[in-house]
Each structure stands twice: as structure tokens, then as C-alpha cells.
Amino acid sequence: MRKFKIPNMGALLAFEAAARHESFTHAAKELFLTESAISRQIATLESNLGVRLFVRAKQRVVLTRAGRIYGTQVRRSLEHLDRDTLSIIAHGSGGGYLELAVLPTFASQWLIPRIGRFYAETPDVRVNMGVRTDAFSFADSHFEAAIHYGKPTWPGTSADYLFGEDVVPVCKASLLARPIERAHELLAYPLLHSTTRPDGWRQWFASLGVEDASTMHGVRYELHTMAISAAAAGLGVALVPKFFVDGQLRHFGLVVPFEAKFSADSAYYLVYPTELSHGRPFERFRDWLLAEAGAYRAAEAAAQTEV
């Protein structure tokens, strides 16, 4: 049994809008209310909480420290309520939504081009995607599953292997003074690094027998798409997952300056909380994703055999 009364939804909506705009006038326009109605809702809210949320100065209002903190918390709660409401509406149709955390370049270059097939097979399920590049607590987020690159060591989760990653160097053809005949010749050019693969270049060179401290030198980019764009702009040589640029080198204006197969020791996984129950949208997406990843692995193996 609650020992306190939760503020009514009208007051919370009025406060969230006023806090976001830091203006009663703009909040009133957004919610189709009068400014005095917004003022009354917030005055009641402050009285019930026993906390001052705004400081009123002449014709404007300014959030107090408590108001700023509460505004962020209320906004997050309302966003969760929106997602939960949409989800339960979807369940009424026998389908639903899956909240999936993705790696941005993986999603844009591999998952999204294929997911139309999933929607064709499962028209009553849709996948909402949000970006997460590092491990996070599922308990503290709205995500139900995530695409993870690395090792299957995410605490509290189960992990399904999708596929490994072959990487290739790419650059603009005009960057090269002459054809590259040995791997160490690439050290004469700027190396472009990915912050999510900080040791990538060192490992690639080491696999070819090149041990040099300069393999760690160079500009770093958070996303592979940034590194690819930098390479296309002639800023250096990027080391990127092969499937990101397969069939698109001409589109990006890039070439592979030195052919050398190298498979990273990490891989892509679908991870999800072990202890939580999983609904129909997740189960159907998981089945489809594992089948799709298996077909991709088989196609890649066949291509390697032909080579």
C-alpha cells in the first residue's frame, strides 16, 4: 500500500512541458491549455511535493536544482509509459514491438537491409532500434535485447553467436603514391582507427608479421561510418569490417590497398537478460535472426571456398 499520493497525470504533463521549455507560455501552447491552468497545476504539484520546482522572476520562470532533477526523471518515466502503452496496444493485435539495442553501422549495413524479410514473414511484429555501443544494464533500460560485438561475457545475459568479423584496409585510390606490395608499406600513410576496435590495426599488422609501435598512431573515430567517410575523403587508411563495404567500394570511392584475410577474435552476438521472461516478438525475431546469420555464415564460407 502506497504511503503517499502520486501526482496526477495532468500535473506531471504540465510540469514536464514547462520544465522542458522553461516556460509556462510554451507549455500551455503545446498542451492546448491556458497559461493560468499550467500555473495552477504546477503550484498544486509543488504544494503536494513540498518542494519548489520553479523560481518565478518577473515574466519568466527558472527551474530550481530540484526541479531540473525531477524534470529529467518525470520525462524518462513518461517516455517509458509511452513505450509500454504502444507495446500493449500492439499485443492486442496479436503482435508487438521489440526494443533492440544495436551497433549503428551493423544496423545500417547488415540488419536493416535484411529486416524487410522478417517483416514480410512476421507482419504483426516490429523492431524498434536504439543505439548502444557498450554493455549496459538491461534492468536500467527499456531494451529487451541487444546486438553486441566482443566476447559473450555480458553479466546476467545469455548470448547467441551470430558471426565473426573479417576486416580489410580501405582508402581512396588517389592517396596511394604507388601500389602496396607489403603490409608494412601502409605505415607510410595515416592510419584511421575505430574507438570500438582500439587494438585493431596492431592485431592486423601482427598477423602479417609486422610489429611496430606506430601501428597504434593515428586519428580515432567512434563509428565505423565515420572512419569510412574519412577514408573516402582521403584522410588515411581505415580498417573496417569487410561486410560493411562488400560490394560498395565503388560507391564509397574506396579501394582495398592490400589483400590479406584477417579474422578478429571477437564476434557479433544477440544478447538478452537470462532471468527475464521473453515475449513473442523477441522469440520470433531471435528465430529469424539466427537463421539469417546462419545463412550469411554459409554464404561467406562458400565464397571463401570459391576463392
C-alpha positions as CSV (number, residue, x, y, z in Angstrom):
1,M,0.0,0.0,0.0
2,R,1.4,3.4,-1.0
3,K,2.2,5.8,1.8
4,F,2.0,8.9,-0.4
5,K,-0.2,10.1,-3.2
6,I,1.4,10.0,-6.7
7,P,0.8,13.3,-8.5
8,N,-2.0,13.2,-11.1
9,M,-1.1,12.8,-14.8
10,G,-2.3,16.3,-15.7
11,A,0.1,17.9,-13.2
12,L,3.0,15.7,-14.4
13,L,2.4,16.5,-18.1
14,A,2.1,20.2,-17.3
15,F,5.4,20.2,-15.3
16,E,7.3,18.1,-17.9
17,A,6.4,20.5,-20.7
18,A,7.1,23.6,-18.6
19,A,10.4,22.2,-17.4
20,R,11.4,21.2,-21.0
21,H,10.6,24.7,-22.3
22,E,11.4,26.5,-19.1
23,S,8.2,28.5,-19.9
24,F,4.6,28.2,-18.8
25,T,3.6,30.0,-22.0
26,H,5.2,27.5,-24.3
27,A,3.9,24.6,-22.2
28,A,0.4,26.0,-22.4
29,K,0.6,26.2,-26.2
30,E,1.9,22.6,-26.5
31,L,-0.8,21.2,-24.3
32,F,-3.6,23.4,-25.6
33,L,-4.2,24.8,-22.1
34,T,-4.2,28.3,-20.7
35,E,-1.1,29.7,-19.0
36,S,-3.0,30.0,-15.8
37,A,-4.0,26.4,-15.9
38,I,-0.4,25.3,-16.3
39,S,0.5,27.6,-13.3
40,R,-2.2,26.1,-11.1
41,Q,-1.2,22.5,-12.0
42,I,2.4,23.3,-11.0
43,A,1.5,25.2,-7.9
44,T,-0.6,22.2,-6.8
45,L,2.3,19.9,-7.6
46,E,4.8,22.0,-5.6
47,S,2.4,22.1,-2.7
48,N,1.9,18.3,-2.7
49,L,5.6,17.6,-3.0
50,G,6.7,20.2,-0.5
51,V,9.4,21.2,-3.0
52,R,9.9,24.4,-5.0
53,L,10.3,23.4,-8.7
54,F,10.5,26.8,-10.3
55,V,11.7,30.2,-9.3
56,R,9.5,32.9,-10.7
57,A,11.2,36.1,-11.8
58,K,9.1,38.9,-13.4
59,Q,7.9,37.4,-16.8
60,R,9.9,34.2,-16.7
61,V,10.4,31.0,-14.7
62,V,13.6,29.2,-14.0
63,L,14.0,25.6,-12.8
64,T,15.4,25.1,-9.3
65,R,18.0,22.3,-8.9
66,A,15.3,20.0,-7.6
67,G,13.0,21.0,-10.5
68,R,15.7,20.1,-13.0
69,I,16.4,16.7,-11.5
70,Y,12.6,15.9,-11.2
71,G,12.0,17.1,-14.7
72,T,14.5,14.6,-16.1
73,Q,13.0,11.8,-14.0
74,V,9.5,12.6,-15.0
75,R,10.4,12.9,-18.7
76,R,12.1,9.5,-18.5
77,S,9.0,7.9,-16.8
78,L,6.6,9.4,-19.3
79,E,8.8,8.1,-22.2
80,H,8.7,4.6,-20.6
81,L,4.9,4.9,-20.2
82,D,4.6,5.8,-23.9
83,R,6.6,2.8,-24.9
84,D,4.6,0.5,-22.6
85,T,1.3,1.8,-23.9
86,L,2.3,1.3,-27.5
87,S,3.5,-2.2,-26.7
88,I,0.3,-3.2,-25.0
89,I,-1.7,-1.8,-27.9
90,A,0.3,-3.9,-30.3
91,H,-0.2,-7.0,-28.1
92,G,-3.9,-6.5,-28.6
93,S,-3.4,-7.3,-32.3
94,G,-1.5,-10.5,-31.5
95,G,1.8,-8.9,-32.4
96,G,4.1,-6.5,-30.6
97,Y,7.2,-4.4,-30.6
98,L,10.7,-5.5,-29.7
99,E,13.1,-2.9,-28.2
100,L,16.5,-3.7,-29.6
101,A,19.8,-2.0,-28.8
102,V,22.1,-2.0,-31.9
103,L,25.5,-1.1,-33.1
104,P,24.9,1.8,-35.6
105,T,27.0,0.6,-38.5
106,F,26.0,-3.0,-38.1
107,A,22.3,-2.0,-38.1
108,S,22.6,0.3,-41.2
109,Q,24.9,-2.0,-43.2
110,W,23.7,-5.6,-42.3
111,L,20.5,-5.7,-40.2
112,I,18.3,-3.0,-41.8
113,P,18.8,-4.2,-45.4
114,R,17.6,-7.7,-44.4
115,I,14.9,-6.9,-41.9
116,G,12.3,-6.4,-44.6
117,R,12.2,-10.2,-44.9
118,F,11.4,-10.5,-41.2
119,Y,8.5,-8.1,-41.5
120,A,7.2,-10.0,-44.6
121,E,7.3,-13.2,-42.6
122,T,6.0,-11.6,-39.3
123,P,3.8,-8.7,-40.3
124,D,2.5,-8.2,-36.7
125,V,5.9,-7.7,-35.1
126,R,8.1,-4.6,-35.4
127,V,11.6,-3.9,-34.1
128,N,12.4,-0.5,-32.5
129,M,16.1,0.2,-32.7
130,G,18.2,2.4,-30.4
131,V,22.0,2.8,-30.4
132,R,24.2,1.3,-27.7
133,T,27.9,0.7,-28.4
134,D,28.9,-0.6,-24.9
135,A,27.4,-3.1,-22.5
136,F,24.7,-1.7,-20.2
137,S,22.2,-2.8,-17.6
138,F,19.0,-4.2,-19.0
139,A,17.4,-3.5,-15.7
140,D,18.0,0.2,-16.1
141,S,16.9,0.5,-19.7
142,H,13.8,-0.3,-21.8
143,F,15.8,-2.6,-24.1
144,E,14.8,-6.3,-24.3
145,A,17.8,-7.4,-26.3
146,A,21.0,-6.1,-27.9
147,I,23.4,-6.8,-30.8
148,H,26.8,-7.0,-29.1
149,Y,30.3,-7.1,-30.6
150,G,33.0,-8.7,-28.5
151,K,33.1,-11.8,-26.3
152,P,29.9,-13.5,-24.8
153,T,30.8,-12.2,-21.3
154,W,28.0,-9.7,-20.6
155,P,26.9,-10.3,-17.0
156,G,23.4,-11.6,-16.4
157,T,22.7,-12.3,-20.1
158,S,22.5,-15.2,-22.5
159,A,24.3,-14.8,-25.8
160,D,23.6,-16.3,-29.2
161,Y,26.5,-16.3,-31.7
162,L,25.8,-14.6,-35.0
163,F,29.0,-14.5,-36.9
164,G,32.7,-13.4,-36.8
165,E,34.3,-10.5,-38.4
166,D,36.8,-10.3,-41.2
167,V,38.5,-6.8,-41.6
168,V,40.1,-5.1,-44.5
169,P,42.0,-1.9,-45.0
170,V,40.3,0.7,-47.3
171,C,41.4,4.0,-48.6
172,K,41.0,6.4,-51.5
173,A,43.0,5.3,-54.6
174,S,44.5,8.7,-55.1
175,L,46.0,8.6,-51.6
176,L,48.5,5.9,-52.6
177,A,51.8,7.0,-54.1
178,R,52.3,3.6,-55.6
179,P,50.8,0.0,-55.3
180,I,51.2,-1.6,-51.9
181,E,53.2,-4.8,-52.1
182,R,54.0,-5.4,-48.4
183,A,51.8,-4.7,-45.4
184,H,54.4,-2.6,-43.6
185,E,54.3,-0.1,-46.5
186,L,50.9,1.1,-45.2
187,L,52.7,2.6,-42.2
188,A,53.8,5.4,-44.6
189,Y,50.1,6.6,-44.6
190,P,47.9,7.9,-41.8
191,L,46.0,5.0,-40.1
192,L,42.4,5.7,-39.2
193,H,41.2,3.8,-36.0
194,S,37.9,2.9,-34.6
195,T,37.5,3.5,-30.8
196,T,35.4,0.3,-30.6
197,R,38.4,-1.6,-32.0
198,P,41.3,0.2,-30.4
199,D,43.7,-2.7,-31.0
200,G,42.5,-3.5,-34.5
201,W,45.4,-2.2,-36.6
202,R,48.0,-3.7,-34.2
203,Q,46.4,-7.1,-34.5
204,W,46.1,-6.9,-38.2
205,F,49.7,-6.0,-38.7
206,A,50.9,-8.6,-36.2
207,S,49.0,-11.3,-38.1
208,L,51.3,-10.3,-41.1
209,G,54.5,-10.3,-39.0
210,V,54.7,-6.5,-38.6
211,E,55.5,-5.4,-35.0
212,D,55.7,-1.6,-34.9
213,A,54.6,0.9,-32.2
214,S,53.4,3.2,-35.0
215,T,50.5,0.8,-35.7
216,M,48.8,2.5,-32.7
217,H,49.2,6.0,-34.1
218,G,46.5,7.9,-35.9
219,V,43.1,9.6,-35.6
220,R,40.3,7.7,-33.9
221,Y,36.6,7.7,-34.8
222,E,33.7,6.4,-32.6
223,L,31.8,4.9,-35.5
224,H,32.9,2.8,-38.5
225,T,30.8,5.0,-40.8
226,M,33.0,8.0,-39.7
227,A,36.2,6.1,-40.4
228,I,34.8,5.0,-43.8
229,S,33.9,8.6,-44.6
230,A,37.3,9.8,-43.5
231,A,39.0,7.2,-45.8
232,A,36.7,8.3,-48.7
233,A,37.8,11.9,-48.0
234,G,41.4,10.9,-48.5
235,L,42.4,11.3,-44.8
236,G,44.1,8.0,-44.4
237,V,43.6,4.2,-44.4
238,A,40.7,2.7,-42.4
239,L,40.5,-0.8,-41.1
240,V,36.8,-1.8,-41.3
241,P,34.6,-5.0,-41.2
242,K,34.6,-6.5,-44.6
243,F,30.8,-6.8,-44.8
244,F,30.4,-3.1,-44.2
245,V,32.0,-2.4,-47.6
246,D,31.3,-5.6,-49.6
247,G,30.0,-4.6,-53.0
248,Q,30.1,-0.9,-52.1
249,L,33.8,0.1,-52.6
250,R,33.0,1.9,-55.8
251,H,30.0,3.6,-54.1
252,F,32.3,4.9,-51.4
253,G,35.1,5.7,-53.8
254,L,37.4,3.3,-52.0
255,V,39.9,0.5,-52.8
256,V,41.5,-2.2,-50.7
257,P,45.2,-1.3,-50.9
258,F,46.5,-4.7,-49.6
259,E,44.6,-8.0,-49.7
260,A,45.1,-10.0,-46.5
261,K,42.5,-12.2,-44.8
262,F,42.3,-11.5,-41.1
263,S,39.5,-12.7,-38.7
264,A,39.2,-10.8,-35.4
265,D,38.9,-12.9,-32.3
266,S,35.7,-11.2,-31.3
267,A,32.2,-11.7,-32.9
268,Y,28.7,-10.4,-33.1
269,Y,26.1,-11.8,-30.6
270,L,22.5,-11.4,-29.8
271,V,22.4,-10.9,-26.0
272,Y,19.3,-10.8,-23.7
273,P,18.6,-11.0,-20.0
274,T,18.9,-14.6,-18.7
275,E,16.4,-14.3,-15.8
276,L,13.6,-12.3,-17.6
277,S,10.8,-13.9,-19.5
278,H,10.7,-13.1,-23.2
279,G,7.6,-12.4,-25.2
280,R,6.5,-13.5,-28.6
281,P,8.1,-10.6,-30.5
282,F,11.6,-11.4,-29.1
283,E,11.2,-15.2,-29.7
284,R,10.1,-14.7,-33.3
285,F,12.9,-12.1,-34.0
286,R,15.5,-14.4,-32.4
287,D,14.5,-17.4,-34.5
288,W,14.6,-15.3,-37.7
289,L,17.9,-13.5,-36.8
290,L,19.7,-16.8,-36.0
291,A,18.5,-18.3,-39.3
292,E,19.6,-15.2,-41.2
293,A,23.0,-15.2,-39.5
294,G,23.5,-18.9,-40.3
295,A,22.7,-18.3,-44.0
296,Y,25.2,-15.4,-44.0
297,R,27.9,-17.6,-42.5
298,A,27.2,-20.3,-45.0
299,A,27.4,-17.9,-47.9
300,E,30.6,-16.4,-46.7
301,A,32.2,-19.9,-46.3
302,A,31.1,-20.8,-49.8
303,A,32.6,-17.6,-51.2
304,Q,35.9,-18.3,-49.4
305,T,36.0,-21.8,-50.9
306,E,35.5,-20.5,-54.4
307,V,38.4,-18.1,-53.9
